[in-house]
Amino acid sequence: MPHSFGYRARTRHMFKRGFKEHGPVKLSTFLIPYRVGDIVDIKANAAQQKGMPHKYYHGRTGIIYNVTPSAVGILINKVVNGRYIEKRVNIRVEHIRHSKCRQEFLDRVQKNHAAHVKAKETGEPVHLKRIPALPREAHVVSSKDNAPQTMVPQPYATTI
């Protein structure tokens, strides 16, 4: 049989639906509002073949630049010969979801704002920068209960 180079070649596991996620697309998918500037993840849904992205874009993250009634336009950076090319792809809403890549940053902004307001009320300075995990404190292992033991190999014996 000849080698296949089709649009969906080598996507058997890539476009596979999850466990207990088979069947038609849920209606709540169409009620999610998307706006220009939103960051979205592309994950193709095999139940809807229309407006499906090329397999290269599966798992990529992009920014919405255009919104239509049933699809959105997404800007994606693609590496081609060592340089980034800005690609514009139009994908139906069944194949995208809001990205959680900025959620940690947004949570940190709120936490820092609350700490800043509290510090302004009390009048003491507050440190808002992130600090990497420091090494553990030094400690001494007591030798009372941990006497050294000599380990020797057990002689081989058959149980027959």
C-alpha angles and dihedrals in degrees: 000000000000121000114264123227098172129149091264098034116146094010100116094119098023097065095034115129118239128255110294090359098104125119134054124342114274116249091231087070090070094049096062109108117229122193134189109274097029117136111232137181118225115226115161116228110215092204090071115050096177115092092008115159123237114269091253091067095049107116095013126127124225145161124254114241100166135030125199129174095269106014144031134220114234131195112219129177112228124191111230119172093337098313134092119247119193107231123196114207129177113218132174117245092248089072100050138062135183111275121239093203093107097041095095090050093049091048090050091050091055093045092049092048091052091048090048093051091048091048091050091054094048095039096229124123119254129205110224100172120107115252120208119235107279124217117270120266117266118259139174122234110224116236097207097088096022105065114171115261128208113225121205129180117260116243114252114252129173120227095211 
